[in-house]
């Protein structure tokens, strides 16, 4: 498996109260899968995304990427791993406001110490791929919401990551722009990209091949679209 979570829990302390944001979650995703994550507010889906993408460490349990236990990594090692192997698409885009689309996309390559000429070449190619070949020098303020999200997608892909995590990628977009992003994600999956996407929109979740639902920090459903029976191989966590 490409990514595995083994008996993962994430607890927060609020005074004398323990908040079990994740409670003994077991999850895996194979290379090339497109998984949608759903659940009500406070269900644990956002915490799951943070832990699975190594932005946060679990209180208990293991996270394995390509068979390596990344929960043993220190913060510097995790940062390097995220830059090299993980792409992020955020609801708020998270673009640098006064920086061109081209330079926003090339930012991860700077951290990867890629040469100036190679950075420019790869960033131009990626922006053309997402349909923004004529907008490379525009800043975010000069782009629509949908175009900004395309820049964010291009940035997420620029290092050719093993996994792309998308957190409500259509949440701030109008219907037309949201449909464009859904089409883009669908095409990326067809290319063989591994995508894990958190969404609260059922029509967005339908573009994934698998739907995982969280409630009270646990996975309560894990199904392939088009099937009614929950997969026994991905059965839920311990109660």
C-alpha positions as CSV (number, residue, x, y, z in Angstrom):
1,X,0.0,0.0,0.0
2,X,1.1,3.5,-0.7
3,X,-0.3,5.1,2.5
4,X,-1.4,3.3,5.7
5,X,-2.7,4.5,9.0
6,X,-2.5,1.8,11.7
7,X,-4.6,2.3,14.9
8,X,-4.1,6.1,14.6
9,X,-5.5,8.3,17.3
10,X,-5.2,12.1,17.8
11,X,-6.2,13.6,21.1
12,X,-6.4,17.2,22.2
13,X,-6.7,18.4,25.8
14,X,-9.2,21.1,26.7
15,X,-8.8,21.6,30.4
16,X,-9.6,18.3,32.0
17,X,-11.4,17.1,28.9
18,X,-9.8,14.9,26.3
19,X,-11.0,15.5,22.7
20,X,-10.6,12.3,20.6
21,X,-10.4,13.9,17.2
22,X,-9.3,10.5,15.7
23,X,-10.0,7.3,17.6
24,X,-8.0,4.2,16.5
25,X,-8.4,4.8,12.8
26,X,-7.2,2.1,10.3
27,X,-7.0,3.2,6.7
28,X,-5.0,2.5,3.6
29,X,-4.9,3.7,0.0
30,X,-3.2,2.1,-3.0
31,X,-1.3,4.0,-5.7
32,X,-3.7,5.5,-8.2
33,X,-6.8,5.5,-6.0
34,X,-9.0,8.6,-5.7
35,X,-10.6,8.7,-2.3
36,X,-13.2,11.2,-1.1
37,X,-13.5,11.9,2.7
38,X,-16.8,13.2,4.1
39,X,-18.3,13.8,7.5
40,X,-20.1,16.4,9.6
41,X,-18.2,19.2,11.2
42,X,-16.1,17.8,14.1
43,X,-16.2,14.3,12.7
44,X,-12.4,14.0,12.4
45,X,-12.0,14.3,8.6
46,X,-9.8,17.5,8.8
47,X,-7.7,16.0,11.5
48,X,-7.4,12.8,9.5
49,X,-6.1,14.9,6.5
50,X,-3.5,16.7,8.7
51,X,-2.2,13.4,10.2
52,X,-2.3,11.5,6.9
53,X,-0.4,14.3,5.1
54,X,2.2,14.6,7.9
55,X,1.2,18.1,8.9
56,X,0.4,16.7,12.3
57,X,1.7,13.7,14.3
58,X,-0.7,11.2,15.8
59,X,-1.0,10.7,19.6
60,X,-0.9,7.0,19.1
61,X,-0.5,4.7,16.1
62,X,1.6,4.7,12.9
63,X,1.5,6.4,9.5
64,X,3.4,4.6,6.8
65,X,4.3,6.0,3.4
66,X,5.6,3.4,0.9
67,X,6.2,1.1,3.9
68,X,8.2,3.6,5.9
69,X,7.0,4.7,9.4
70,X,7.0,8.4,9.0
71,X,5.8,9.0,12.5
72,X,9.4,8.4,13.6
73,X,10.6,11.4,11.5
74,X,11.5,14.7,13.2
75,X,9.9,17.9,11.9
76,X,12.8,18.7,9.5
77,X,12.5,15.2,8.0
78,X,8.7,15.5,7.7
79,X,9.0,18.9,6.0
80,X,11.5,17.4,3.4
81,X,9.1,14.5,2.8
82,X,6.1,16.8,2.3
83,X,8.0,18.9,-0.2
84,X,9.2,15.9,-2.2
85,X,6.3,13.4,-2.0
86,X,3.1,15.3,-1.1
87,X,1.1,17.9,-2.9
88,X,-1.5,20.1,-1.2
89,X,-4.6,21.8,-2.7
90,X,-6.3,24.1,-0.1
91,X,-9.8,25.6,0.0
92,X,-8.3,29.1,0.5
93,X,-5.7,28.6,-2.3
94,X,-2.8,29.8,0.0
95,X,-1.1,31.7,-2.8
96,X,1.4,34.5,-2.2
97,X,-0.6,37.6,-3.0
98,X,2.0,39.8,-4.7
99,X,3.7,37.0,-6.6
100,X,3.0,35.8,-10.1
101,X,1.3,32.6,-10.9
102,X,4.6,31.3,-12.3
103,X,6.5,32.1,-9.1
104,X,3.8,30.7,-6.9
105,X,4.0,27.4,-8.8
106,X,7.8,27.3,-8.7
107,X,8.0,27.8,-4.9
108,X,8.3,24.1,-4.0
109,X,11.1,23.8,-6.5
110,X,13.1,26.5,-4.7
111,X,12.9,24.5,-1.5
112,X,14.0,21.4,-3.5
113,X,17.0,23.5,-4.8
114,X,16.1,23.1,-8.5
115,X,18.0,25.5,-10.8
116,X,16.3,28.7,-12.0
117,X,16.1,27.6,-15.6
118,X,14.6,24.2,-14.7
119,X,12.2,25.8,-12.3
120,X,10.9,28.2,-15.0
121,X,10.6,25.4,-17.6
122,X,8.7,23.0,-15.3
123,X,6.4,25.8,-13.9
124,X,5.5,27.0,-17.4
125,X,4.7,23.5,-18.5
126,X,2.5,22.9,-15.4
127,X,0.6,26.1,-15.8
128,X,-0.1,25.2,-19.5
129,X,-1.3,21.8,-18.3
130,X,-3.9,23.4,-16.1
131,X,-5.0,25.8,-18.8
132,X,-3.2,28.9,-17.6
133,X,-0.5,29.3,-20.2
134,X,-1.7,32.9,-20.9
135,X,-1.9,33.9,-17.2
136,X,1.6,33.0,-16.0
137,X,2.6,36.6,-15.0
138,X,-0.7,37.5,-13.3
139,X,-0.9,37.8,-9.5
140,X,-3.7,36.2,-7.6
141,X,-5.6,39.5,-7.5
142,X,-5.7,39.4,-11.3
143,X,-7.1,35.9,-11.4
144,X,-10.6,34.5,-10.7
145,X,-11.2,32.1,-7.9
146,X,-11.2,29.2,-10.3
147,X,-7.9,30.3,-11.9
148,X,-6.3,30.8,-8.5
149,X,-7.3,27.2,-7.6
150,X,-5.7,26.0,-10.9
151,X,-2.5,27.7,-9.9
152,X,-2.8,25.9,-6.5
153,X,-3.3,22.6,-8.4
154,X,-0.2,23.3,-10.6
155,X,1.8,24.1,-7.4
156,X,0.7,20.8,-5.8
157,X,1.8,18.8,-8.8
158,X,5.1,20.6,-9.6
159,X,7.3,18.1,-7.6
160,X,5.5,15.1,-9.1
161,X,4.3,14.0,-5.6
162,X,3.2,10.4,-4.7
163,X,0.0,11.7,-3.2
164,X,-2.1,14.8,-3.7
165,X,-4.3,15.9,-0.7
166,X,-7.2,18.3,-1.5
167,X,-9.0,20.0,1.3
168,X,-12.4,21.3,0.1
169,X,-10.9,22.2,-3.3
170,X,-14.2,23.6,-4.6
171,X,-15.4,25.1,-1.3
172,X,-14.7,28.7,-2.3
173,X,-15.7,28.5,-5.9
174,X,-18.9,29.2,-7.9
175,X,-20.6,26.3,-9.7
176,X,-18.8,26.8,-13.1
177,X,-15.3,27.1,-11.5
178,X,-16.1,24.2,-9.2
179,X,-17.0,22.0,-12.2
180,X,-13.8,23.0,-13.9
181,X,-11.8,21.9,-10.8
182,X,-13.8,18.6,-10.6
183,X,-12.9,17.9,-14.3
184,X,-9.3,18.7,-13.6
185,X,-9.1,16.4,-10.6
186,X,-10.9,13.7,-12.6
187,X,-8.3,14.0,-15.4
188,X,-5.4,13.8,-12.9
189,X,-6.8,10.6,-11.5
190,X,-7.1,9.2,-15.0
191,X,-3.4,9.9,-15.4
192,X,-2.7,7.7,-12.4
193,X,-2.5,10.3,-9.7
194,X,-3.3,9.2,-6.1
195,X,-5.7,11.8,-4.6
196,X,-7.3,12.0,-1.2
197,X,-9.9,14.7,-1.1
198,X,-11.9,16.1,1.9
199,X,-15.3,17.6,0.8
200,X,-18.7,18.3,2.2
201,X,-20.3,18.3,-1.2
202,X,-21.9,15.0,-2.4
203,X,-21.6,15.9,-6.1
204,X,-17.9,16.6,-5.6
205,X,-17.4,13.3,-3.7
206,X,-18.9,11.4,-6.6
207,X,-16.0,12.0,-8.9
208,X,-13.8,9.9,-6.6
209,X,-13.8,6.1,-6.9
210,X,-14.1,5.5,-3.2
211,X,-16.0,7.3,-0.4
212,X,-14.9,7.2,3.3
213,X,-17.2,8.7,5.9
214,X,-16.1,9.8,9.4
215,X,-18.1,10.3,12.5
216,X,-16.9,11.0,16.1
217,X,-13.3,10.4,15.1
218,X,-13.9,7.0,13.5
219,X,-14.5,5.7,10.0
220,X,-18.1,4.5,9.8
221,X,-18.3,3.7,6.1
222,X,-15.8,2.9,3.4
223,X,-17.3,2.1,0.0
224,X,-16.5,2.1,-3.7
225,X,-18.9,4.1,-5.7
226,X,-21.5,2.0,-7.4
227,X,-21.5,-0.6,-4.5
228,X,-23.7,-0.8,-1.5
229,X,-21.7,-3.3,0.5
230,X,-18.8,-1.9,2.6
231,X,-15.5,-3.4,1.7
232,X,-14.5,-6.1,4.2
233,X,-10.8,-5.5,3.5
234,X,-11.2,-1.9,4.6
235,X,-13.5,-2.5,7.5
236,X,-13.8,0.0,10.2
237,X,-11.7,0.7,13.2
238,X,-12.2,-0.8,16.6
239,X,-15.2,0.6,18.4
